[in-house]
Amino acid sequence: MTGSPISYAVLSSGIPDDPNLGAAPEDSPEVPVMYTARSLAALEVAGLAAQVSDAARALAPRALDSEAHGALLADAIAVRALADRFVAAAAVAERGNEATWRELGDAAGMSGSTAHSTWKSAEADWETAYLDVLSAAVLGDPDLDATRRAARLDTWIGAHGGDESAPGPVAARLELLSTDGEAEQLARLDTRLLEQDTEPDPELYAALVLRRAEVDEALAAALAPRLRREQLRRAAANRAYARELVAELPAAVAARYRERLDTPKIAEYASSDVPAPVPIPTVVASIGPTESATAESDSAPPL
């Protein structure tokens, strides 16, 4: 994202350094929790709003200090640069809510074409950043976990005059991806990893293949019995391939995935009206891990 007017630092490096926030929990989620692009763009705006507020408030008592010449102006310019990122992130979030460039231009006192040229690169960078955040969710990276970030923002809001009785002013509004939506975004992430010039990170790719297996199993639950078997065949092949990939990871890393690898999400097959899934060894023999790993779903629409 070099040269971007937005660095998406809230999602990649944290909420403002404030003692009232407390430390984020260190445990990783058992399974990935994935949110819509619209929700994460709004979370970015909320985090930048907190950063701008803290930066401006910190500057206020220093305005009358007799510091070295230029120090106050330099600090003010830094706050303005942060505010510019805040504005660009807000434009991206508005686009995620289907605002037109003309509507954004009207709000900013400019033409739609000027709004487009001003923030189009920020919108494109957000599409890339969103896949980066999904990668972190697949890995269960606590430093990039949106649920924790939202909870810490809720604490920040309460500590700065917000309504503490409200049930999570930020966290409660995050939208989870639907199962279909997650399948589409995981397919996009898979395509990006396989098309990049360097080999994918081994743990990321193993975690991605495992998550695709889990999503395929969840999708199978909503299908008619005659269609369900094929969905589960693909899920079982992905799960078997994930086992192969995880086996190549360092032992301490592989241990994080062992329980999920051995627990297919197919409890619905206890129901008498649903045919039993094809045993995994049979599926692997008939399909093979390589084919399952490279099969892609339909291309997802742009964010």
N, C-alpha and C positions, 0 to 999 in steps of 0.2 A: 504493500500500500504506500509505497514511496511517493511523495509529492502530494498526498491527499490533504485536502483542507480539514479533514477530520481524522484523528488517529484512533478513535474508538477506544480511548484509554480507560474509560469506566469499565468496560467489559474485559479489558486485558490487563489492567493494573490496579484497579480498585476504586472505591469510593473515597471521598476526602479523608485525610488523616485527622480523625476527631476522636478523642478519648471516650466520648459517649457512645461510639459505635460498638465497641467491644470487638473481640477477635472472632473471626469467622470460624465455625466448627471445622475440625480437621478431617473428620471422617468423610469418605467418598460415598455417593449414593450407590445403593445396591445395583440399580439399573439406571441407564441414562434417563434424564428428564429433559424433554425438548420442547421449546416454546416456538411460537410463530415468529416470523421475521418482524411482523408489526409490533408484537409485544416487546421484543428485544430492542427494536429501534426506539420505542417509547421509554424503555428502561435506560437507554443511553442518554436520552434527553433529561430524564429525571436525575441521573447521576451528575450530568454536566451542570444542571441547575444548582445542585448542592455545591459543586466545586466553585462555580461563579459566586454564589452567596458567601462561601467561606473566604474566598480570595478578596472580595470587595470589603467584607467586614473586617478582615485582618488589616486592610490598608487604611481604613477610616481613622483609627487612633494615631497612625503615623503621619497623617497629613501635615501636622504642625511641628513635626520633629525637624531639628536642624541637621539633617543628614548631608552627606556629600551632594554637591550639585548634580542633578540628573537622576538621583536615586528614586525620587518620588515619581518622576515621569516614567522611568523604566518600569517601575512597579505597575503604574496605571496602564501602560501599554501591554504588559503581560496579562492583566485582567481583561483588557479589550480583546486580546488574541484568544483567550479562553471563551469570552462571550461570543466571538465569531464562530468558534467551533460549536457552541451551544446553538446558535442560530442555524448553522448548516445542518446539525443533527435534527433540529426541529423541522426543517424543510424535508429531510429524508423521512421522518416519521409521518409527516403530512402526506407524502407520496404513498407511504404504506397504507394510509387510510383512503387512498384513491383520489386525493386532491389533484386537480389538473395544474399544469404549469401556469395557466392563466389565473387560476384562483390564488396560487402562491404569489404571482406577480402583483395582483390586486392588493394582497395583504402587505406586501413589502414596498408598495408604491413604485412598481416598475412594470414593464411589459412582461408578458408570458415568455417571450423569447429570451429576454434578459434573465429572468428567473431560471430558465432552463440552462443557459450558458453559465450561470453563477453556481448552480448546485448540481448539475448533471454528473460531475465527477464524484461528488460526495455520494450520490445515489448508487453509482456503479461500484464505488469502494465498499459501500455497505453490503452489497450482494456478496462480495468476496469475504467481508468480515463475518457475515452471517454463517457462511460455511465454516469459517475458522472457529466460531463459537460452537457450532454443531460438533466439530471435531473434538473440542474440549469436553462437550457433554458425553460424547461416545466414550471418551477416556475416563469420565468421572473426575475431571480435574477440579478440585475444590477452589483453586484460585480463580477459575473462570466460571464457576457455577452461578447461573443467573438467579436461582432460588435464594441462595445465600446473599447475593448482591442486593436483591430486592428487600430481603429481611433487614439488612443493615441500613438500607435507605429508609425503611419504615422507622427504625430506631432513631436515625438522624432527624427525620421529620418530627417525631415526638419530642426530641431534645431541643428543637428549635421552634417551639410554639405550635406544632401541629396537634391535631385532635388524637390524643393517645387512646381514646375509647373506640376510634374507628378501626375496623378489622383489616389491618394491613393496607394502607392507602396505595401502596405500590404492589406489594406481593399478591394481594387479592385480585388484582386486575390482570395478571399475566395469563395469557391464553396458551394452553397446551396444544401442540400439534395433534391433529387427528391421526389415527393409525394410517389412513391413506396418505395424508400429508407427510407423515414421517417417512413412509416408504419412498415417496418421491424425492424428498430431500436427501435421504441416505443414498439413493441411486445417483443423485447429482454429485454427492461427496465421493462416492466410489469412482465415478467417471473422472473427476478431477484428480484423484490420487493416482489413477492408472495412466492418465495422460501427461502428468508432470514429467519433467526431464530426469528427476532423481527417483530412486526407489522409495516407495512409501515407508513411513515409519512403521517398523514391524508390529509394535504394540497397537498403534492406531488402526492398522489394517486388520489385525486379528479381532480387535474390539468391534470394528465396523461390521465385519462378516458375521460375528456372533449376534450383533444387534439386528442385522437384517434377517437372521434366522428367527429371532424372537418376534419381529414385526410380521414376518410371513406366517408364523403360528397364530398371532393375534388376528390377522386378516382371515385365516382359514376358519376361525370360529364363526365368522359372519356369512360364510358361503353355504350354499346348498350342499348336501352330502355328496352329490356326484361331482361337484367342482372342488370339494375340499381336499380330496386325496392328492390332486396334482399340486395344490398350494403347499401341502405338507411335505410332499416329495422334495420340492425346492428348499423348504425350510430345513429338512433333515440333511440335505446335501450341504447347505451352508453351515449347519451346525457341525457336521463332520469335518468340513474344511477348516472351520474355526479351531477345532481341536488340534488339527495338524499345525496350524499357525501358532497357537498358544504353546504347543509342545516345544517350539523352537525358541521361546522367550526364556530369559533367566528365571530360575525357579521361583524366586521371590515375587516376580511380576506375574508369572503364570498362576500363582496361588490365588491372586485376586479374582480370577475368572473361573476357577475350578467349579464352584458351586453352580454358577449360571450355566456352564457347559453341560453339567450333568442333570439339569432340571429343565427339560423342555416345557414350554407353556402350553401343554395340550391336555389339561385336566378335563376339558369339556368332553373328552372321549370316554369318560366314565358313563355318559348318558347312553341309554340303550338304543336310541334312534340315530346314533352317529357311528359310522363304521370306524373300526380301529385303524390307527395310522400304520403305514408301512414301516416295518422295523428298520432302524437306521442302517444296519449292515447291508440289507437288501438294497436300500436306496443308493448307498454309496457304490455298490457294485454295479448298479444299472445306470447310474448317472455320472458319478465321479465328481470329485471336488473341483477340478479345473473348470468344467463346464458351468457348474453352479456359481463359481466365483466371478465369472466373466459375464453371466447373463444379466442384462440390464432391463429395467422397466422402461415404460414410455418416458420420454423426456419431460421433466417438470417445466411448467411455465415460468417465465422470469419472475423474480420476487417483486 
